[in-house]
């Protein structure tokens, strides 16, 4: 074209669909790469629909390396769909602790009960699968393609990033339908499960946000962004939301046996989980003398909390009036730190207990993720607002 290629609104060359020849070449290159470089996760060693389903739910908004140990532990507790369906919500949340986004666990548990009541087999069609609680377009397509070999494209955030670069999508499409259509056009219909996993693996390990590893990419010869010299661009252009920063205090009050007071139901962002007693920044709790241990950041969705941790000891049975169920359904109990894994909890409580353990050991250094520095921009709140 005279004067160079046509440009998009973002100033990038406009590229059409891949030719049949380029599509076959891309498929062949990615299949070979995945066969050599696929990470050996447990969920890739099974075609069991239930186990694949659990993995795909866990992998939503959570990195595979974080999911791997939690997945193995969860399946030890609930090796079959019927075992999961028969469990209590408390048991399920306890095994999910640390993964975050606990609504996923509740939805998985409710869906398992529905499937168990219908015979125990995960549905074999997209509409039936999507009718289950917590099962969206991506999860349904991933389970159906990997477990049953159905030719449906599964598109997560990693796959979207690869597609955006391969097809040079300078601006984020208004609808995910664009990505699904592009992914369906690339799908290896003979091996849909392996293909979907390969595309997502490439996005998580090579075609990463910000600075993709183009030199290590097996499909760079077929990638429009790379060929146009735009491979280093962060495509598609991301919408950066504003994160709310909130300052809070965590109180670790211990009895003579070293057990800590934990609370459930007071903190509106993690209602079903056991936590330290949390209060807005600047507020005290009780009349006990508390010493400051340090602080850390903890993200919950679009909110980032600066958590200042304080610890103290209660003597002579002064905790009795605090325990049990209080106003508004708030519960309190005593639990030894080593037993935290037996109850549903957030990683927030583990970070607090790590500070406490360091203080008990007399160590000066704090864990890497914990900082004593101030958290600029954190606001104080007079009440928990949702």
Helices and strands as residue ranges (DSSP letters): H 20-37, G 42-45, H 49-58, H 64-77, H 81-86, H 89-96, H 103-117, H 126-130, H 137-148, H 157-166, H 177-186, H 192-205, G 214-216, G 220-222, H 224-227, E 244-254, E 259-264, E 275-280, E 291-300, E 303-313, G 320-322, E 324-325, G 327-329, E 331-336, G 337-342, H 347-361, E 370-371
